[in-house]
Amino acid sequence: MTAKDWHAPSRSDSGAAKAATKQARLADALRANLGRRKAQARARAPAADETAPPSKPPRSA
């Protein structure tokens, strides 16, 4: 068989539907995982007031 003769098999309608369902399910799982990781990072981060450096007095001329 030559390279010209070979064709990738096409998906049937049910195969395409299964692939689309799987893709959507994986995308939802990825979004949920990202949301959990962001929530964990926010919980670990100190409050914004604690991380801000103290303000410096104005420089005199």
DAFENHU-V60216 format. One record per backbone hydrogen bond with DSSP energy under -1.0 kcal/mol. NH is the residue of the N-H (numbers start at 1). CO is the residue of the C=O. E is the energy in kcal/mol with one decimal. If there is no record, write none. Layout:
BEGIN
NH|CO|E + NH|CO|E
END
This chain:
BEGIN
6|2|-1.2 + 16|12|-2.6 + 17|13|-2.1 + 18|14|-2.4 + 19|15|-2.3 + 20|16|-2.4 + 21|17|-2.4 + 22|18|-2.5 + 23|19|-2.5 + 24|20|-2.3 + 25|21|-2.4 + 26|22|-2.7 + 27|23|-2.2 + 28|24|-2.3 + 29|25|-2.2 + 30|26|-2.3 + 31|27|-2.3 + 32|28|-2.4 + 33|29|-2.4 + 34|30|-2.5 + 35|31|-2.3 + 36|32|-2.2 + 37|33|-2.5 + 38|34|-2.4 + 39|35|-2.2 + 40|36|-2.3 + 41|37|-2.3 + 42|38|-2.5 + 43|39|-2.1 + 44|40|-1.9 + 45|41|-1.8 + 51|47|-1.2 + 52|48|-1.1
END
